[in-house]
Structure formats: structure tokens, C-alpha cells
């Protein structure tokens, strides 16, 4: 597997998965639906983000690495940002 695919698709998806799992585990048994929301958002958010990261990494193969990293970080931080904001609002 090329390093771009691993670095720009698989690693961000793994980070999103771990943050979603953390939010789900922290919110079980307290009567809150944040864990359920994290699971349902993750069903859509993680594959969509991974697909967009793959498309961007194949289209932007010859662009500057800093721009590619910045775009990947911004795109990948949307799902965890929503989860943490929901967790803070409900807590």
C-alpha cells in the first residue's frame, strides 16, 4: 500500500474510530444518548471521511504536502469535533 493511502486515509479513519469508541464507552450507562449518537454518526461519518480523503489524496498527488496535510486534518476533525461538542453540551 502506498504511504499516501496509509497516511491520509487509514490513519485518520483509525483516529476517528478511536475517538468515537472513547465517546461511546464513556457514555454508557448514564442515561445519555450521546453514545448512541456517536455510533450512528460514526456509521456515516467515518466512511464518508475516508472516501473523501482517498479521493483528495489521489487527485492531489502532486500538490504540496503541507496543503494536503492541512486539508486532511480539517476534514478529519469534523466528526470528532461534532462528537466532543455533543458530549460537552449534554454533560
Secondary structure, 3 states (H helix, E strand, C coil): CCHHHHHHHHHHHHHHHHHHHHHHHHCCCCCCCHHHHHHHHHHHHHHHHHHHHHHHHHHCCCCCHHHHHHHHHHHHHHHHHHHHHHHHHHC
